[in-house]
Amino acid sequence: MIYRLLALNIDGTLLQSNGRLHKSTKEAVEYVREKGIYVTLVTSRSFQSAKKVAKALKIDSVLITHRGGYVAKELERPVLERRISEDITFEIVRLLEGFQCQIRLVHEKYSLANKLKINNNLLAKTVVNSGDPLHYPHQFVDSISDTIMDEPISPPKVEVYFEQKNDLEDAKKAIEGMFSEVDLLKLTDYRMEIVPRGVSKLTGLLFLGQQLGIKRNEIVAIGDAIDDLEMIEAVGLGVAMGNAPIEVKKAADWITRSNNQQGVGYMVKEHFRKQQPIEFLRKMNIIR
């Protein structure tokens, strides 16, 4: 099979546990790009955060961010954007404010979160290490509902961090029963994300493939997280990182090494070294 698009998750896939890109990973991305393969990032991160990683990899591609809700090459010029409406955002926030949790409205230009003293150490580390660059504005307010009543916001994604497992389950059940306009994904026992109905990493990736004239079976996707599972399962070659949970590994066609063992670089060497450059394949009339 000839592959023409490589889609890469960021955290736990491209980045090591220390948050850095290994030299071999950068070399692997450059290697496939030189073969004419389109490389994109598919991430739950904000656009500005993903763009920072893309710059480090020297790729200037359309990026799939906010878990598929914001697809763009430039911040002000999205090719696809899906948002939770202002009214639904307000109603969901009001519901969530009844729980002990941090609510984070993730816009492509900034984030808005409620002030909350987090007692769960692991959760606090997750919230602080959001992955967003320093130049991405974070605003913390006493009450999100009061703030957005005066200044409404329609975000591509909402992140919620709970202190208690039971609170997450109760909130998830309530939102699913009340709001058909959104989808929820439970990422851990304490964290969930809310996006517009039908939005996912897979839908964003398939949209990009359609724009580029690349078929689903010509796509390679590499990821490590639960929100990568659907994408890994659906594309031509789905690859799970060695550090991925068992559910993701079961959905994959191939399992590479972990992010701390340069799994992306290893996978590229194993699979793409045998594939001729795209331009050569065109000249030989093997592909159009």
Secondary structure, DSSP 8 states (H G I E B T S, - for coil): ----EEEE-IIIIIB-TTS-B-HHHHHHHHHHHHTT-EEEEB-SS-HHHHHHHHHHTT----EEEGGGTEEEEETTEEEEE----HHHHHHHHHHHTTSSEEEEEE-SS-EEEE------HHHHHHHH-----TTS-EEEES-HHHHHHHS----SEEEEEESSHHHHHHHHHHHHHH-TTEEEEE-SSSEEEEEETT--HHHHHHHHHHHHT--GGGEEEEE-SGGGHHHHHHSSEEEE-TTS-HHHHHH-SEE---GGGTHHHHHHHHHTTTS--HHHHHHTTS--
